[in-house]
Amino acid sequence: MTLHSKYNVMRTLFYIITILLINLLTAFNSEAQTVTCKDSAFRKAYSVTNEAIRGIHHATLPNDVTLITGSYTAAGAAVSQGMAMLLNAGGNIQTALTQALNGTTTSLAWEMGVPLKDGGILLEGSPFIAVPVAGGSDNMVLAKTDASLNLQWAKSYTINPALYGTINNQIPGIVTHFVTQIDNGDFILAYSFLSNFSPAYTGVFNSIARINGTTGDIIWSKDFMSSTQAWGYTCGVFQQGNSLEVLGFMEVEPDIVNSDIRAVYAMKLALSDGTIEIMKRHRFSNIHYSGYHYNFNQFRARKTTNGYELYGELFEDAASGLSNRGFMNVQLDDNCNVVVARAWDNDYTALTELHETLIDTVGNIIFLSPGNTGTLYSIYATTGSAKRTRMLNIQGAANDLTGMGWGSRIAFKSNAITTVMCNNTSSGLSVIELAQLTPADTVTGCTGKEMPSYNMELPFGFIDDSHGWDMVNDNGLVASPVTLTVASLPVQETDVCKTITTCTGIHISGEDSICAPAALTAQYTGRTTGVCAKVIWQTNTSPYATLQTLTDSTVSIQYTAPDTGSVSLKLYAVAGGCGVVQDSLEIRLFAKAKPVSDKTFLCVNDSALLTPGHWFQTYLWQDGFADSVYKARLAGAYQVKVTSWCNTDETVAFTINGNTSKVSLGNDTQKCNNDSLALTATPGYSSYNWLNTYHLLSTGGNTVKVFPDKDTAYIVEARTTDGCITLDTVQVAVLLSPAITLGNDTSFCTGQKVVLNAGNVFNSFQWSTGATTPIIEATAAGSYQVKAQYSNGCFSADTLVVNTVYALPVLHMPDKLIVCRQQNDVLQPGAGFVTYEWQDGSSAATYLVTQPGNYWVKVTDAHACETTGTTAVTRVADKPGNFIDTDTAMCTYASVVLQPYTTFSSYVWSTGATQPSITVNQPGSYTLQVTDTNGCIGEEVVVVSAKACANSIYFPSAFTPDGNGKNDQFKPLVTGAILKYHFSIYNRWGQCIFNTDNPANSWNGFYKSKSQEVGNYVWMCSYQFAGEKEKVEKGSVVLIR
């Protein structure tokens, strides 16, 4: 249903209600009547002589007993006291008490009275420094009583100064608070406070504390703060199994209309310790009517069958400054999600505030607000339709519903009975007034008079807001005992109902719709029936109407149309001023068309919402569209003809500019396997943003490089110089070819090979060796690459590297072997191999051969390469023997040569010599080990004995020092043991050219490195043998060349 259809329905309902009221009024005769209140309905006033009493909260207890809590101030007193009284079902006083806090130094006011599961009462309030109560406290007081208000315990709960400072320096104070009871009898205290103690602790804190119901001790407390919250409070706390469901309202900064956005929050806390289980925030959204700004107030919460409900007052602030007030509710499920949100405007546009909004036990919406002549009490169905509106006439000099904190002015009894409480001043006396209303009440001066009314549903909704709490503090509340002094209070009870006179009927006729820019003047006639005085005209203080009375039953009104939208006002005609017989006419003022567009410039694929205003009867756009809001998708000129509720037409024009450029990525494309691809967007845009960065490398500007491994859509967002954003998408299909796996890089032994298989699913093959077959063999070291083309045109490739072709192990195994008798012969193929395998299965590195036969061994090296060697043992041979003289003798001064009889393959003497013969100079034993051609080894020991020999010395007569190795040296030949020796040689001039004391030294024919001449040279030798005398001999020697 459109907004205009809803308005028609509401106007029809208004006329129906008016007709019903006329029928009801004409049922009375025209004479004055005396009426009294029914037994079930009453209005009573409660006061204390010459002293101030003030009601803040009232609640219904069992047996329809009413509990009123508030404050009491004795005459001339500097402080106030808490006040609580009990009324029976008829409104008569049962008990009235005061409770003084801490002697007489601090004021106290009870702001709530909660009926408990055990029949007792919990009083909740705040102490205040000054009177009257004005807020600004940093603590709260709870007092538990029995059903007769007898005190059981009382405690004070203070904002923890260690965290937040004190009320005297840094805390602005607690601003809202209330208490409820959970299943086990404990209390949940909900409160909000402002703090600016430090930059870290500045803001609005929404707090929850669990209080032991028996002792009043704090079980846990939690303070929650959001940096974006400017105001707000908790509206309801409900137990859900082992959790607490907490619902609240907050103002969130900033907003597009330069004020705070309203939001609601819902969270679940663990009942045991207050830990957050769920936290969700939902922000108000009215995107369709940007000229309006909604405020929320008087929020409450309740448990419903399917979840929870937040509800309260709604301000609809128009640009002109009007404040239309209505009702809103938000329904949430058990998981804190918004199910539905609705709002309705009501017809009392001049109301300054809805002082209370509640939902009764059957789901009716109750409004309570101050009207012109009394307290306005309205009932609406949850669908928003009006059910009843009643004006309770003011009995005293003032109707005061303000300053009542979180207290309730409305309470519900059994049988759909409602009680309404307010504070009045009568004859200078402060009084509490209580009115009890029943569904069957007639129109009387006691229970008020009926007022026609309607509601209109408003555009309304919420969106999710992901912002949660920025700070959660524990132990933010401190409890301490408090002493209360209780005293009785002498409250006086007075019936308010009194006799009044009425006349029978009155009816207003005239235009109920006024539309700009047409004529804004209209006349109205008030026709009366019965005996009534002159008709008195008045409006509900609307600034849009100026009245001029023409006759005793007609009036002329000069209207001033609003700048935008429509406003509703009431015209009242009262006959005789009796306050009962009257009629009213709802008059709706409509503004002229006001073209509004949320955008004046369009980009490609963008749209603008155009509206001339939502307050017209019909709309006809240039293309035949017939709604109040038109979505323009292209730049250009648009127009709409609107028909007002006064049936006048007006044409409104719009002009929308735009940019039609569109970025392009070209046609969809494809790539193979891991290939990369360049994507290029249309050049010339101020910036490019690639929205899908999967396997994307930016090269700057309008080109990127992509290498996806699966089919991928790439989106580019290009921005024009005038701020337009255009997008294009290209689909990159990835074609895959089967992978080729040649295997891991490898090495192998000489004579081996590796088979490389590229598979048989490809159309063609190209190897780095030049081969074009699927399979090749690698026999040498090197890199082998293959590239194969698949049926879709894609190529697959792989590479295998043969790192090394290892040489085969080298064995030392003779082809043939003769075994020597009585000698262990060992086959030694070589050391350092990993494994050995002999013909008999043994695995030692060597093999002992004892008999003829064929012997073979297979060895494996560190590279797993293998070689096999074979040796044939043909016969058994004897080892060498008797191959040298084993006994000989020598002169003590001489030497002897030791030598075998025959030739062998190798010799090893005990002296270490390896030649066939050795010369020995000392007697002793000498061993010779020989190896013959068969490899057999023999060993003999030669014993050399000493023998006595004659002494002699012999001097040669010539020598030939020509360097041929024969007779090149000249010296005497000495035999025997010589003790003393000196030998010298002289040339023909007597010059000594050689001398020595060692018989072993000889002259080589040189003197001073110079070869001497051929000729005779004289020698002289002195010597002495052992056992003989010294001798001297002389002679000559011939040097021959």
Secondary structure, DSSP 8 states (H G I E B T S, - for coil): --HHHHHHHHHHHHHHHHHHHHHHHHTS-SS-------TT-EEEEEEBTTBEEEEEEEEEEGGGEEEEEEEEE-TT-SS-EEEEEEE-TTS-EEEEEEEEETTTTBEEEEEEEEE-TTS-EEEEEEEESSSS-----SEEEEEEE-TT--EEEEEEEEE-HHHH--TTTT--EEEEEEEEE-TTS-EEEEEEEEEESSGGGEEEEEEEEEE-TTT--EEEEEEEE-TTEEEEEEEEEEEETTEEEEEEEEEES--TTSS-EEEEEEEEEETTT--EEEEEEEEE--TT-TT-EEEEEEEEEEE-SSSEEEEEEEEEE-TT--EEEEEEEEEE-TTS-EEEEEEEEES-TT-S---EEEE-TTS-EEEEEE-SSEEEEEEE-TTS-EEEEEEEE--SSEEE--S-TT--SEEE-STT-EEEEEEEEETTEEEEEEEEE-TT--SBTTTBEE----EEE----EEEE----SEEEE--EEEEE--EEEEE---EEEE---------EEEEES--EEETTS--EEEEEEEEESS---EEEEESS-TTEEEEE-SSSEEEEEE---SSSEEEEEEEEEETT-SSSEEEEEEEEE-----EES-SEE-TT--EEEES-S--SEEEETTS--SS-EEE-SSEEEEEEEE-TTS-EEEEEEEEEE--------S-EEEETT--EEEE--S--SEEEES--TTEEE-STTEEEE--SS-EEEEEEEE-TTS-EEEEEEEEEEE--------S-EEEETT--EEEE--SS-SEEEETTS--SSEEEE-SSEEEEEEEE-TTS-EEEEEEEEEEEE--------SEEEEETTS-EEE---S--SEEEETTS---SSEEE-SSEEEEEEEE-TT--EEEEEEEEEEEE----S-S-SEEEEETTS-EEE--SS--SEEEETTS--SS-EEESS-EEEEEEEE-TTS-EEEEEEEEEEE----EEE--SEE--SSSSSS--B--EEES-EEEEEEEEE-TTS-EEEEES-TT--B-SEETTEE--SEEEEEEEEEEETTS--EEEEEEEEE--
